[in-house]
Amino acid sequence: MQEQREIPSYLVRRGRTGPTSRDALQRLWPVYGQNELSAVAARPPQVVEIGFGMGEATALMAAAAPGSEVLAIEVHPAGIAALLRRLDAAGLRNVRVWEGDAVPVLRALPDHCLSEVRLFFPDPWPKARHVKRRLLRPSFTALLERVLAPGGFLHLATDWPGYEEHAREALAGWAVVEDRRGRPVTGYERRAHRDGREAVDLVCRPPR
Ligand SMILES: C[S@@+](CC[C@H](N)C(=O)[O-])C[C@H]1O[C@@H](n2cnc3c(N)ncnc32)[C@H](O)[C@@H]1O
């Protein structure tokens, strides 16, 4: 059966990466980067983080839990380069990195293999005509239900007014509780706070 093409939840930004990013990508992609979905599927991680931005939380959480195997996914090369540099500087080896859309990666994973999916500050797509671009949508919920292991959960953080409600609707039937789980404060969250928006963290468990 042909897979349905979905509206992407991200915009591809144009513009070139600077020399520091290019150097990091060249030097460190061979250490941390994953190029084949089949390889990821054959050795699934425990944790997937979707849309890590500049990788601040990714690196801090990986350092705090060195036994956890993380696959960090982002579409933007400058953010990927920033995470690679953080991982290298901290000598971390428990994070693998995927460049591109998280949806095909989740689709490639075996059933019930993940203990956690992290979605920290997903793009809110605030305009009514863009709401269909939000990553949290029924097809994504179904995908999470397939890949989360028994006891596994989605950790969602958002600062956007109305996104919590959107999430609770998209995750209808799930058990949802507020819990920060030690998520570190990042530059993104500090900026949101300065702009008058408070983050809420939700730990969401699929129905059994
Ligand atoms: C608002 S930013 C938040 C970044 C980061 N989590 C933080 O807390 O600073 C959302 C990020 O998600 C990424 N993103 C959106 N949809 C994605 C997808 N389907 N797969 C991978 N990354 C995605 C975007 O490129 C963007 O960097």
The ligand as an ORCA input file, in Angstrom:
! r2SCAN-3c Opt
* xyz 0 1
  C       9.884     25.659     18.319
  S      11.281     24.701     17.931
  C      11.724     23.998     19.512
  C      13.125     23.511     19.518
  C      13.612     22.814     20.786
  N      12.840     21.633     21.102
  C      13.684     23.743     21.970
  O      13.010     23.466     22.978
  O      14.409     24.726     21.897
  C      10.569     23.298     17.084
  C      11.601     22.498     16.301
  O      10.988     21.320     15.802
  C      11.535     21.032     14.522
  N      10.564     20.156     13.826
  C       9.298     20.459     13.509
  N       8.691     19.421     12.916
  C       9.619     18.419     12.864
  C       9.580     17.096     12.355
  N       8.495     16.586     11.785
  N      10.698     16.342     12.470
  C      11.824     16.855     13.043
  N      11.907     18.110     13.543
  C      10.814     18.884     13.451
  C      11.734     22.390     13.897
  O      12.710     22.361     12.894
  C      12.173     23.235     15.093
  O      13.567     23.278     15.209
*
